[in-house]
Amino acid sequence: MAQVTIRVNGYTYIVGCEDGQEAHLERMATEIEERVNKIKAIGGQSGEARLLLLAALLLADELHDARTTLPAPPPPVAATDPKKLARLREIAARAEEIAADLTDA
């Protein structure tokens, strides 16, 4: 497990994460820092807990907006129809033939 040192609002935190996730964790900390700075610019200095709470609320609001503006995913395609399955197999076989031809060329 990796450990990353991040800074938010002038405070240093050591946070553990999975190996390879260090850069992602640092980007998330930067997102939080940006929200904290936005809150400080609007309302001045507040307590650390309050700033982090407001930053979390801003991020939750952005996440909510993103979820509600995304179109609903299409329903899953049921591949139980024998005719559809047969056609898909034909298409897959043809794709394999084309790939083999390209490899041989």
Rosetta blueprint (number, residue, H / E / L):
1 M L
2 A E
3 Q E
4 V E
5 T E
6 I E
7 R E
8 V E
9 N L
10 G L
11 Y E
12 T E
13 Y E
14 I E
15 V E
16 G E
17 C E
18 E L
19 D L
20 G L
21 Q L
22 E H
23 A H
24 H H
25 L H
26 E H
27 R H
28 M H
29 A H
30 T H
31 E H
32 I H
33 E H
34 E H
35 R H
36 V H
37 N H
38 K H
39 I H
40 K H
41 A H
42 I H
43 G H
44 G L
45 Q L
46 S L
47 G L
48 E H
49 A H
50 R H
51 L H
52 L H
53 L H
54 L H
55 A H
56 A H
57 L H
58 L H
59 L H
60 A H
61 D H
62 E H
63 L H
64 H H
65 D H
66 A H
67 R H
68 T H
69 T H
70 L L
71 P L
72 A L
73 P L
74 P L
75 P L
76 P L
77 V L
78 A L
79 A L
80 T L
81 D L
82 P H
83 K H
84 K H
85 L H
86 A H
87 R H
88 L H
89 R H
90 E H
91 I H
92 A H
93 A H
94 R H
95 A H
96 E H
97 E H
98 I H
99 A H
100 A H
101 D H
102 L H
103 T H
104 D H
105 A L
